[in-house]
Amino acid sequence: MTKYSQNDAPLFEALKKYVDENVYAFHVPGHKHGKGIKEFTEYVGSAVMSIDVNSMEDLDNLANPIGVIKDAHQLAAQAFGADNAYFLVNGTTSGIQAMIMAATEPGDKIIMPRNSHKSAFSALILAGVIPVYLYPEIDENLDIALGISAEQVKEAILANPDAKAVLVLNPTYYGITSELEEIIKIAHEHNMAVLCDEAHGSHFYFHPDMPPGGITLGADISALSMHKTGGSMTQSSLLLSKGNRVEPSSIKSILNLMQSTSASYVLMASIDVARKQLATQGKDMLNRVISLSQYAREEINKIGGIKALTQSDIKGPYLLDPTKLVINVSKTGMTGYEIMRELKLKYHIQLEMADLSNIMAIISLGDDINTVEHLIHSLKELVRIKNHDEITTGNLIRPEVIVAPRDAYYGKNRSVLLDDAEGEICAEMIMAYPPGIPMICPGERITKDIIDRVKLLKEQHCQLQGTEDPNIDYIKVLGHVYKV
């Protein structure tokens, strides 16, 4: 047990003590408390630069924490109801990769949603793991993927009893959860570990009106982005584990393979303070966030032509994160990308994301009534001047898996024109970011639907990534001839 309480932030406090001691720094980083990069320091502040330091005895070391970082880890574990917690400075991407690698060995199977984040597919390549894909139910009216049902998972487990783990999104990028409690029960009955991608769910643990967190329900390991909804700085996340189904010593070892040996103390301190804030004030702060979100939904749903999703709009046993303000715009005559662009250019509003049919704004700890009112007012002005013709939309494509992702990624490949790629086996990913869900992955067959979708997103000036060619005029395919 740590000597600290949730009212403490041991790493942050140790950093402040270090600054107060006015140490002469003859160690890296070379900017020496900001003095070596004055323009940047003048803008971001000397306090930030003063705590951008390197590992030393009184500040501990993330690779083998035995001091204040260990204490901060223990406080995080207590706050989230976990047995172990680990700071992540490479984002939740490193956490997702680490938990998949810790729960599997090369050649093992993992049951996972096809609408997972790209980091999960990267983990398949790194770990040499074989995916068994689950496809979420699609709401045709809203044009979004819902959750994964327990029945789907059960069928996949019975068909693949040798699978080692089940990965679940809690929630999806759109804020929708699956039947997680029942999925955990079924998976554990078949001796499979349950891994939760909670990149968008760090706040779930601190308010009863939120969907429950994976660790709370008995998941074995969870990766969550403190920076997305928990208040810490970008790129700072947590990995949580409970029980011994995924061996804690393996988790630590793999994290040391994945993470930098020069962990950012600025990022780690922000996790420490964000945990303290959530543990001590989270319920009250999230009360306000939920209230703002509900008000925004009610006001937006008074505007003709657009629809802010509510729990009652979600079919089936799935829950909606109330802080994710997903707005269907398919009847406006504009795509979500066009509306997002207009909001930025005319109203200085940057949304979280858009797709063909929807836009999404996240209401979080940093919002207030003024920011929400500006969003509502801007949507009223923007939507009122548009024709309400329904646009043509597209749903999740289901590519055929021909070759294991790792084999396809490392196999001999060649570059072909996207227009000539139909029938080929892809050797790289293509995804819109956000949300970072690949339309095509290494080892999957490229179809006309995928080519058409890429072209449509390019026309919408969507941010596409994952390919060697930045313009995605060309795509890498396997060198062997697999065309049909």
C-alpha positions in Angstrom: 0.0 0.0 0.0 1.1 3.5 -0.7 1.5 6.1 2.0 -0.4 8.6 -0.1 -4.2 9.2 -0.5 -6.2 10.2 -3.6 -5.8 13.8 -2.5 -2.1 13.5 -3.3 -0.2 13.5 -6.6 3.2 12.1 -5.6 5.0 12.4 -8.9 3.8 16.0 -9.5 4.7 17.0 -5.9 8.2 15.5 -6.3 8.7 17.5 -9.5 7.7 20.7 -7.8 10.1 20.0 -5.0 12.9 19.4 -7.6 12.1 22.8 -9.2 12.1 24.6 -5.8 15.6 23.2 -5.0 17.1 25.2 -7.9 19.2 22.4 -9.1 22.1 23.1 -11.5 21.2 20.7 -14.4 24.2 19.0 -15.9 21.9 16.3 -17.5 19.6 16.0 -20.4 17.3 17.4 -21.8 19.7 20.0 -23.3 17.3 22.9 -23.0 18.2 23.0 -19.3 14.8 24.1 -17.8 14.0 26.1 -20.9 17.0 28.4 -21.0 18.3 26.7 -24.2 15.1 27.3 -26.3 13.9 30.8 -25.2 11.3 31.4 -27.9 9.4 28.2 -27.0 9.8 28.7 -23.3 8.4 32.3 -23.5 5.3 30.9 -25.2 4.6 27.7 -23.1 5.9 29.0 -19.8 9.0 28.4 -17.7 7.1 26.1 -15.3 6.4 23.5 -18.0 10.0 23.6 -19.1 11.3 23.3 -15.5 9.5 19.9 -15.0 10.7 18.6 -18.4 13.5 16.6 -16.9 15.1 13.2 -17.1 14.9 10.2 -14.7 16.9 10.6 -11.5 16.8 9.0 -8.0 14.3 11.3 -6.4 12.0 11.4 -9.5 12.1 7.6 -10.2 12.2 5.8 -13.5 9.2 4.6 -15.6 11.1 1.5 -16.8 11.4 0.2 -13.2 9.4 2.3 -10.8 10.4 2.0 -7.2 9.7 5.5 -5.9 7.2 8.2 -6.6 6.1 6.8 -10.0 5.4 3.5 -8.3 3.3 5.4 -5.7 1.5 7.2 -8.5 0.8 3.9 -10.2 -0.7 2.5 -7.0 -3.0 5.5 -6.6 -4.2 5.1 -10.2 -4.9 1.4 -9.7 -6.9 2.2 -6.5 -8.8 5.0 -8.3 -9.9 2.7 -11.1 -10.4 -0.4 -9.1 -7.5 -2.3 -10.7 -4.7 -4.4 -9.2 -2.1 -2.7 -11.3 -1.7 0.5 -13.3 1.0 1.7 -15.7 1.6 5.1 -17.1 1.8 5.3 -20.9 3.7 8.1 -22.6 3.2 6.7 -26.1 -0.5 7.1 -26.0 -3.1 4.3 -25.7 -1.7 2.9 -28.9 1.2 1.4 -26.9 -1.3 0.1 -24.3 -3.4 -1.7 -26.8 -0.4 -3.2 -28.5 1.1 -4.2 -25.1 -2.1 -5.9 -23.8 -2.6 -7.9 -27.0 1.1 -9.0 -27.0 0.8 -9.9 -23.3 -2.3 -12.0 -23.7 -1.2 -13.9 -26.8 1.7 -15.6 -28.5 2.6 -15.6 -32.2 0.1 -17.8 -34.1 -2.6 -17.4 -31.5 -6.1 -16.2 -32.4 -7.8 -13.1 -30.9 -11.5 -12.4 -31.3 -12.0 -8.6 -32.0 -14.3 -6.1 -33.6 -13.4 -5.2 -37.2 -14.1 -1.5 -36.3 -11.1 -1.5 -33.9 -8.6 1.3 -33.9 -5.5 1.0 -36.1 -3.3 0.3 -33.1 -5.0 -3.1 -32.6 -4.3 -4.0 -36.2 -0.7 -2.9 -35.7 -0.5 -5.2 -32.7 -1.6 -8.1 -35.0 1.4 -7.4 -37.2 3.8 -6.9 -34.2 2.6 -10.0 -32.4 1.9 -12.3 -35.3 -1.6 -12.9 -34.0 -4.5 -14.1 -36.2 -7.7 -12.1 -36.0 -11.2 -13.5 -35.8 -13.3 -10.5 -36.7 -16.7 -9.6 -35.3 -18.8 -7.1 -37.2 -21.0 -4.8 -35.2 -24.6 -4.2 -36.0 -25.1 -1.2 -38.3 -27.9 1.3 -37.7 -28.9 2.0 -41.2 -30.8 5.2 -40.3 -28.0 6.7 -38.3 -25.3 5.2 -40.5 -23.1 4.2 -37.5 -21.9 0.9 -36.1 -23.4 -0.1 -32.8 -21.8 -2.6 -30.4 -21.0 -6.3 -30.3 -23.5 -8.6 -28.8 -22.7 -11.3 -26.3 -24.3 -13.8 -28.7 -21.8 -12.8 -31.4 -18.9 -13.4 -29.1 -20.3 -16.7 -27.9 -20.6 -17.9 -31.5 -17.1 -16.8 -32.3 -15.7 -18.6 -29.2 -17.5 -21.8 -30.0 -16.2 -21.7 -33.6 -12.7 -20.8 -32.3 -12.2 -22.5 -29.0 -8.4 -22.1 -29.3 -8.6 -18.3 -29.3 -6.7 -16.8 -26.4 -8.4 -13.5 -25.9 -11.4 -11.3 -26.7 -10.9 -7.6 -27.4 -13.9 -5.3 -26.8 -14.3 -1.5 -27.5 -15.7 0.2 -24.4 -17.0 2.4 -26.0 -16.6 2.7 -29.7 -15.4 6.0 -31.2 -19.1 7.0 -31.4 -19.6 6.4 -27.7 -21.5 3.1 -27.9 -20.8 0.2 -25.6 -21.3 -3.6 -26.1 -22.8 -6.2 -23.8 -19.5 -6.1 -21.9 -20.6 -7.8 -18.6 -22.0 -10.8 -20.4 -19.1 -10.9 -22.9 -16.6 -11.1 -20.0 -18.6 -13.9 -18.3 -18.7 -16.0 -21.5 -15.0 -15.4 -22.3 -13.9 -16.3 -18.8 -16.0 -19.5 -18.9 -13.9 -20.5 -21.9 -10.6 -19.4 -20.3 -10.1 -16.5 -22.6 -8.8 -13.1 -21.4 -10.9 -10.0 -22.0 -9.0 -6.9 -23.2 -10.8 -3.5 -23.2 -10.0 -0.7 -25.6 -11.2 2.1 -23.4 -9.4 4.9 -25.2 -12.7 6.9 -25.0 -13.8 5.6 -21.6 -11.5 6.8 -18.8 -14.4 8.9 -17.4 -16.7 5.8 -17.1 -15.2 4.9 -13.7 -16.2 8.1 -11.9 -20.0 8.6 -12.4 -22.9 6.2 -11.9 -24.7 7.5 -15.0 -21.9 6.6 -17.3 -21.6 3.1 -18.8 -19.5 0.9 -16.5 -15.8 0.6 -17.0 -14.3 -2.7 -18.1 -12.2 -3.3 -15.0 -15.3 -2.7 -12.8 -17.1 -5.5 -14.7 -14.2 -7.9 -14.4 -12.1 -7.4 -17.6 -8.5 -8.6 -17.3 -6.8 -5.6 -18.8 -7.8 -2.2 -20.1 -6.0 0.6 -22.1 -7.5 4.0 -21.6 -6.7 7.5 -22.8 -6.6 9.8 -19.9 -5.9 12.6 -22.3 -9.1 12.1 -24.3 -11.7 12.4 -21.5 -9.8 12.3 -18.2 -8.1 15.7 -18.4 -4.4 14.9 -18.9 -2.1 16.0 -21.7 -2.2 14.5 -25.2 -0.3 11.3 -25.6 -0.7 10.4 -21.9 -2.7 7.2 -21.0 -3.0 4.4 -18.6 -2.9 0.6 -18.8 -4.9 -1.2 -16.1 -4.9 -4.9 -15.1 -6.8 -7.1 -12.7 -6.1 -10.7 -11.7 -3.5 -13.0 -13.2 -5.1 -14.2 -16.4 -2.8 -11.8 -18.1 0.5 -12.0 -16.2 1.5 -8.6 -14.7 5.2 -9.4 -15.1 4.6 -9.9 -18.9 2.8 -6.6 -19.1 5.7 -4.7 -17.5 8.2 -6.5 -19.7 6.3 -5.8 -22.9 5.7 -2.1 -22.0 9.5 -1.7 -21.6 9.8 -3.0 -25.2 7.1 -0.5 -26.4 7.8 2.7 -24.6 10.5 5.3 -24.6 13.4 5.1 -22.1 13.1 8.9 -21.9 9.6 9.1 -20.6 8.1 12.6 -20.5 7.7 13.8 -16.9 5.3 16.5 -18.1 3.0 13.9 -19.5 3.3 11.6 -16.5 2.7 14.4 -14.1 -0.4 15.4 -16.0 -1.7 11.8 -15.6 -1.0 12.0 -11.8 -2.9 15.2 -11.4 -5.8 14.1 -13.7 -6.2 10.9 -11.6 -6.3 13.0 -8.5 -8.9 15.3 -9.9 -11.1 12.4 -11.2 -10.8 10.5 -7.9 -11.7 13.5 -5.7 -13.9 15.7 -7.9 -14.9 13.5 -10.8 -18.5 12.9 -9.9 -19.3 16.6 -9.4 -17.4 17.6 -12.6 -19.1 14.9 -14.6 -22.5 15.9 -13.2 -21.9 19.2 -14.9 -20.6 17.6 -18.2 -23.7 15.4 -18.4 -26.0 18.3 -17.7 -24.3 20.4 -20.5 -24.5 17.4 -22.9 -28.2 16.9 -22.2 -28.9 20.6 -22.7 -27.0 20.5 -26.0 -29.0 17.5 -27.2 -32.3 19.1 -26.4 -31.5 22.4 -28.1 -29.9 20.8 -31.2 -32.9 18.5 -31.7 -35.1 21.6 -32.0 -33.2 22.5 -35.2 -34.8 21.0 -38.3 -32.8 18.6 -40.4 -30.3 17.3 -37.9 -30.6 14.8 -35.1 -28.4 14.6 -31.9 -28.4 10.9 -30.8 -30.0 10.0 -27.5 -30.0 6.7 -25.7 -33.5 6.0 -27.0 -32.1 6.2 -30.6 -29.7 3.3 -29.9 -31.3 -0.1 -30.8 -30.5 -3.2 -28.8 -28.7 -3.7 -25.5 -26.1 -1.0 -26.1 -25.4 2.0 -24.0 -24.5 5.5 -25.2 -21.9 7.7 -23.6 -23.8 10.9 -22.8 -20.7 13.0 -23.3 -20.4 12.0 -27.0 -22.5 14.5 -28.9 -23.1 12.6 -32.2 -25.2 14.5 -34.6 -26.7 12.9 -37.7 -26.7 15.4 -40.6 -27.8 13.2 -43.5 -30.9 15.3 -44.2 -29.0 18.6 -44.6 -27.8 18.1 -48.1 -24.3 18.3 -46.8 -21.9 15.6 -45.7 -20.5 15.6 -42.2 -17.1 16.6 -43.6 -18.6 19.7 -45.3 -20.4 20.8 -42.1 -17.3 20.3 -40.0 -15.3 22.4 -42.5 -18.0 25.2 -42.4 -18.0 25.3 -38.6 -14.3 25.7 -38.5 -14.1 28.4 -41.2 -17.1 30.5 -40.2 -17.5 29.9 -36.5 -14.1 28.9 -35.3 -15.4 25.5 -34.0 -13.2 22.4 -34.4 -15.2 19.3 -34.0 -13.8 15.9 -32.9 -14.7 14.2 -36.2 -17.0 13.8 -39.1 -18.1 11.1 -41.5 -20.4 11.1 -44.4 -23.5 11.2 -42.3 -22.5 12.5 -38.9 -20.5 15.0 -37.0 -19.3 14.6 -33.4 -18.5 17.1 -30.6 -17.1 15.9 -27.3 -18.4 17.7 -24.2 -15.8 17.3 -21.5 -14.4 18.5 -18.2 -13.1 21.7 -19.9 -16.5 22.9 -21.3 -19.0 25.4 -20.0 -22.3 26.8 -21.0 -20.6 29.4 -23.2 -18.8 26.9 -25.4 -22.0 24.8 -25.7 -24.2 27.8 -26.5 -21.8 28.8 -29.3 -22.0 25.4 -30.8 -25.8 25.4 -30.7 -26.1 28.9 -32.1 -23.6 28.1 -34.9 -25.5 25.0 -35.9 -28.8 26.9 -36.0 -27.3 29.4 -38.4 -25.5 26.9 -40.6 -28.2 24.4 -41.0 -31.0 26.9 -41.6 -29.6 28.0 -44.9 -29.2 24.5 -46.4 -31.5 22.3 -48.4 -32.6 19.3 -46.4 -32.0 16.6 -49.1 -30.8 13.3 -47.8 -27.3 12.3 -48.9 -26.1 8.9 -50.0 -24.1 7.3 -47.3 -22.0 4.2 -46.9 -21.6 1.6 -44.1 -18.8 -0.6 -42.8 -17.2 -2.6 -45.5 -16.4 -6.3 -44.8 -13.2 -7.2 -46.7 -12.3 -10.8 -47.2 -9.2 -11.9 -45.2 -6.9 -13.9 -47.4 -3.5 -13.7 -45.7 -2.5 -13.1 -42.0 -1.9 -9.4 -41.3 1.8 -10.0 -40.3 2.5 -12.1 -43.4 1.0 -9.6 -45.7 2.8 -6.6 -44.1 6.2 -8.3 -44.2 5.7 -10.1 -47.5 7.0 -9.0 -50.9 4.9 -6.2 -52.3 4.5 -3.9 -55.2 2.8 -0.6 -55.8 -0.2 -0.3 -58.1 -2.6 2.4 -59.1 -5.6 2.4 -56.8 -7.9 2.2 -59.9 -6.1 -1.0 -60.9 -6.1 -2.6 -57.4 -9.4 -4.4 -57.5 -9.0 -8.1 -56.5 -5.4 -7.6 -55.2 -4.4 -8.4 -51.6 -3.6 -5.2 -49.6 -0.2 -4.9 -48.0 -0.9 -1.7 -46.0 -3.8 0.1 -44.2 -6.1 2.8 -45.4 -8.1 4.7 -42.8 -9.8 8.0 -42.2 -8.4 9.7 -39.1 -10.2 10.3 -36.9 -11.6 7.7 -36.1 -8.6 5.6 -37.2 -10.6 2.5 -38.1 -9.0 0.9 -41.2 -11.2 0.4 -44.3 -8.7 -2.1 -45.5 -5.9 -3.9 -43.7 -2.8 -6.0 -44.8 -4.0 -9.4 -46.0 -7.5 -8.3 -47.1 -8.8 -8.3 -50.6 -9.3 -4.9 -52.2 -12.8 -4.6 -53.7 -14.5 -2.0 -55.9 -16.5 -0.9 -52.9 -13.3 -0.1 -51.0 -11.8 1.8 -54.0 -15.0 3.8 -54.4 -15.1 4.6 -50.7 -11.5 5.9 -50.8 -12.3 8.1 -53.8 -15.4 9.5 -52.1 -13.5 10.3 -49.0 -10.7 11.9 -51.0 -13.3 14.1 -52.7 -14.5 15.2 -49.3 -11.0 16.2 -48.4 -11.1 13.7 -45.5 -7.8 13.1 -43.7 -6.7 9.7 -45.0 -3.6 7.9 -43.8 -1.8 4.6 -43.6 -0.4 4.3 -47.0 3.1 4.9 -48.3 1.7 7.2 -51.0 0.4 10.3 -49.1 -2.1 11.0 -51.9 -3.4 7.4 -52.0 -3.2 7.4 -55.8 -1.2 4.2 -55.4 -1.5 1.3 -53.0 0.9 -1.5 -52.0 -0.3 -5.0 -52.7 1.2 -8.4 -52.3 3.8 -9.3 -54.9 2.3 -12.7 -55.5 -0.7 -12.9 -57.8 -3.8 -13.5 -55.7 -6.3 -11.7 -58.0 -9.5 -13.4 -58.9 
